[in-house]
């Protein structure tokens, strides 16, 4: 039952030259796995952001995927009798708002910005359900009752 292992011994130099390539492959897989865990490819530790300024708080995902759904949560301490949220138009060129919760009283475009109007009966927590329709870096300026907040998002493949 002796087996010929001489053919295996001839390939040792080739196998030793292949080891660095295998190690680089394992390292790259680990980097991609770690990036996914930490939110580079969607929701995670590095992706979720909260922008706060006194009475206004905006929770959003820093990294968005093209054609995937996400949410932007806007919390304010109080909505007045005629409260409006203003969103810049260039943001709306890359993002499609699919739903607004709670339902606004009205929304329209004024001076190249979108105005979403709420009455005081609506709660102070507003959720914009969005879908990315273009890729690239995008800034969103939100103006609620005179308080302005700018958020930065990156949309990738």
N, C-alpha and C positions, 0 to 999 in steps of 0.2 A: 504494500500500500504506500510505497514511496511516490511522492508527487514531485514533478519537476518544477522548481521555483526559480530556475535560472532566468526565465523570461521576466519575472517580476524584478529581479535585481538589476536588470539592464535599464529600467525606467526610473530608477531612483533620482538621477539628476533632473529629469523632466518633472518629476513630482515636486522636488524641492524648488524648482523655478516656478511652479504653479501655486505654491503656498501663499506668496504675497498677494497674488490676484484673488485668491479665495478670501484672505483676510480683508482686503479692500471691499469685496462684495458684502461680507458680513457687517463691516462697519457702515457701509452705505444703507443696508437694510435697517440697521439699528437707528441710524440718523432719521430715516423716513418714518420709522415706527415711533420714535420719540417726538418728532415734529407733529405727527397725527395725534398723539396723546396730549400734547401741550396746546393744541388748537390751531396750528398753522393751516390745517386743511379743513377747518370748520369750527364747531363749538369746542371749547376747551379752556384750559387755564389762561393761555395767552390771548385768546380770541375775544372773550367776553370783557366788555368795558362798561364802566359807569362814569358818566360825566355829570358832576353835580355842581350846582351854583345856588346856594341858599334854598330858595323855594322850588327850584327846577332840577329834576334829575332825569337823565336819559340813559337807559340801559340798551346796549346794542352789541352786535357781533362785529369785531374789527375786520375779520376775513370772511368774505362771502364767496360762495361758489356760483358760477353762472347757472341760471335757470333753477336754482334751489330756493326754497322758501326760508324766510327768516322773520324775526320780529324786532321792532324797535318799541320799547316801552317808555312812555313819557309820564312822569309823575310830577305833579305840581301840588302845592299845599292848598291852593284854592283856585277855582275858576270863577270869574266874574259873571255878571248877567249876560255879557256879550263877549265871551272869550273866544279868541282865535289862535290857531297855530298856523304859522307861516313857514313854508318850505321853499327853498330856492329852486328855480326851474332847471338849472343844469344837473342837479341831482336827479330830477325826475326823468332826464334823458337816459340815465343808466339804470334806474330802478322803477319798477312798476308796483304801485300800491294796490294790492289785491283786495284788501279789506281793512276797515277801520273799526275798532271796537273800543268803546260803545259807538253806536251809529251817530255820526254828526248831524247837526241840524241842516247844514249846507256846506258845500265846498265849491270853489270857483278859482279861476286864475285872474290875478290882478297884478299889473306891472311885472309880468314875467315870473311871478311867484304863485304858489298854490296856497290858498287860504282855506283852512278847515275850521268851521265855526261850530261852537258848542254852546249850549245854554247852561245856566248854573245848576240845573237839575242833574246833569251828567256827572259821573264821578270824576275825581281828579286823576285817576289812572287811565291813560289812553294807550292803546296798543295799535301800532301800524303793522299790518302783515304785508311783507314786501317780497318781491322776486327780482333778482338781478337779471337785466336783459342785455347788458354790455359789460365788457371787462375793463379793468384798469383801476387807477386810484380815483377815489371820489370823496368830496367833502360835502357835508350836509349842514346847512345852517337852519336851526330851528328857532323860531321866535314865538314865545308864549307869554302873552300879557306884558310885553315889553322886555322880558328876560330872553337874552340871546345865548344860544349854545351851538358850537360847531363840533361836529363829529367827523372822524376820518375813517373811511372804510376802503379796503382793497378787494376788488372782485377778480377772481381768477377762473380759469377754465372750468 
